[in-house]
Amino acid sequence: MNSSPMARMLRLCAVAGMAISAHWAAPAWAAGAMTTGGLTSQPIGHYDFCKANASECNIRPANLAPATMTNSLWRKLTGVTARVNAAVKPLSDLDNYGKDEVWTYPDNGFGDCEDYVLEKRRELYRTGMSLADLLITVVRKPDGEGHSVLTVRTDKGDYVLDNLTDKVKAWDETGYRYLKRQAIDNTGRWVSIRDGQQVLVGSVQ
């Protein structure tokens, strides 16, 4: 069926409008990548986690390239962040397990920051993402308290998934001081970030 010039023009405007809307709905993908240093000490909580889950701590990902950032990946990151933050109720390790620095999956519905990180990492890994792009990261909050987040490496920079907010942020927009994170080529090793000060969570040499 032939279309009138006016109908064709309206369709073109609608397509252009959708393209503009999609453009403005997309995040500003320009986070940049963290600068990492050499090998550093492993947090004691991760050390104990690895003793209990040895198979998870000797993985050497074959694909070390950062994930390709797309609208689909962005929706996945924001969706997993919101879902896990809502599903897991905050509870200290001392109240949950009777001792500090217990890193584990929050299968009982409760957890602290490291447990949120582990669950988000597990869910994203199950979608096919490389563990080289899903890195447990230790930071210092502005108040000086130790904290853990999940760093997601992408070709548009490093982004942070945090249990303290549902918003996925560029790593340099969080206000945190970054101390160390998992190495991209070995899930049982850690590297320093920005020559961070002594970590407030326990570590092993």
HUFEN-V103992 format. One record per pair of residues at least 24 apart in sequence whose ideal C-beta (glycine too) atoms are under 8 Angstrom apart, sorted by the first residue. I is the first residue (numbers start at 1). J is the second residue. D is the distance in Angstrom with one decimal. If there is no record, write none. Layout:
# HUFEN-V103992
i=[I:I]
j=[J:J]
d=[D:D]
This chain:
# HUFEN-V103992
i=[22:26:26:27:27:29:29:29:29:30:30:30:31:31:31:31:31:31:31:31:31:32:32:32:32:32:33:33:33:33:34:34:34:34:34:34:34:35:35:36:36:36:36:37:37:37:37:37:38:38:39:39:39:39:39:40:40:40:40:41:41:41:41:41:41:42:42:42:42:42:43:43:43:43:43:43:43:43:43:43:44:44:44:44:44:45:45:45:45:45:45:46:46:46:46:47:48:48:48:49:49:49:50:52:56:57:57:58:58:58:59:59:59:59:60:60:60:61:61:61:61:61:61:62:63:63:64:64:64:64:65:65:65:66:66:66:66:67:67:67:67:67:67:67:68:68:69:69:69:73:74:76:76:77:77:77:77:77:78:78:78:80:80:80:80:81:81:81:81:81:81:82:83:84:84:84:84:84:85:85:85:88:88:88:88:90:100:101:101:113:113:113:113:113:114:116:117:117:117:117:117:120:120:121:124:131:132:132:133:135:135:135:136:136:137:137:137:137:137:138:138:138:138:138:139:139:139:139:139:140:140:140:140:140:140:140:141:141:142:142:144:145:146:146:146:147:148:149:149:151:153]
j=[71:71:74:74:168:69:154:156:157:156:157:170:154:156:157:158:159:170:171:172:173:157:158:170:171:172:66:153:157:158:151:158:171:178:181:193:194:193:194:181:191:192:193:191:192:193:194:195:191:192:183:189:190:191:192:180:190:191:192:180:190:199:203:204:205:188:189:190:203:204:101:103:138:180:190:199:201:202:203:204:101:201:202:203:204:101:102:103:114:201:202:103:114:136:190:204:101:102:103:103:104:118:188:104:187:187:188:186:187:188:131:186:187:188:185:186:187:130:131:132:184:185:187:130:130:132:130:132:184:185:130:132:155:133:153:154:155:129:130:133:152:153:154:155:154:155:154:155:156:154:168:124:127:124:152:159:161:168:166:167:168:120:123:124:161:120:161:162:166:167:168:166:123:116:119:120:123:163:116:163:166:115:116:119:163:163:202:201:202:147:148:149:163:164:148:163:148:149:150:161:163:150:161:150:152:187:184:185:184:181:182:184:181:182:178:180:181:182:193:179:180:181:199:201:174:176:177:178:179:176:177:179:196:197:199:200:175:176:175:176:200:200:199:200:201:176:201:174:176:181:184]
d=[7.3:6.1:7.2:6.0:7.8:5.5:7.7:3.6:6.8:6.8:6.4:7.5:7.9:6.5:2.7:5.6:5.9:3.4:6.0:6.6:7.7:4.8:7.3:7.5:7.9:6.6:7.7:7.1:5.9:5.3:7.1:5.2:5.8:6.3:7.4:5.5:7.6:7.1:6.4:7.1:4.5:6.7:5.5:6.1:3.9:7.0:7.8:6.6:6.5:6.4:7.2:6.0:6.9:6.0:8.0:5.2:5.3:6.0:4.3:7.6:6.9:7.7:4.1:6.1:5.2:7.5:7.4:5.2:6.5:5.6:7.8:7.8:6.0:7.6:7.4:6.9:5.4:6.7:5.3:7.8:5.5:7.3:3.7:5.8:5.3:4.1:6.7:3.9:5.9:6.5:7.0:5.8:8.0:6.8:7.6:4.8:7.2:7.4:6.8:4.1:6.6:7.8:5.8:7.7:6.4:5.5:3.8:7.5:7.0:5.5:5.8:7.5:4.3:7.9:5.9:5.5:7.8:5.0:5.0:4.1:7.2:6.9:7.8:8.0:4.7:6.4:7.6:4.8:5.6:6.1:7.9:7.8:7.8:6.0:4.2:5.2:4.9:6.1:7.1:4.6:6.9:6.4:4.8:7.1:7.1:5.5:4.2:5.9:4.0:7.2:7.4:7.2:6.5:7.6:6.2:6.7:6.4:5.0:7.4:7.9:5.3:5.5:5.2:5.9:7.2:6.7:4.8:7.6:5.6:7.9:5.8:4.6:7.9:5.9:5.1:5.1:6.9:7.7:6.9:5.6:5.7:6.7:5.8:6.6:7.5:7.3:7.9:6.6:5.4:5.4:4.6:7.3:5.5:7.9:4.6:3.8:5.2:6.4:4.6:7.6:7.7:5.1:5.2:5.7:7.5:5.7:4.3:6.9:7.7:4.7:4.4:6.9:6.6:5.2:6.7:7.3:3.9:7.5:7.6:4.9:5.0:7.0:5.6:6.2:7.6:3.9:6.2:5.3:6.1:6.5:4.3:6.2:7.4:7.4:7.9:6.5:7.7:6.1:5.4:7.6:7.3:6.7:6.4:3.4:4.3:7.0:7.6:7.6:7.4:5.7:7.1]
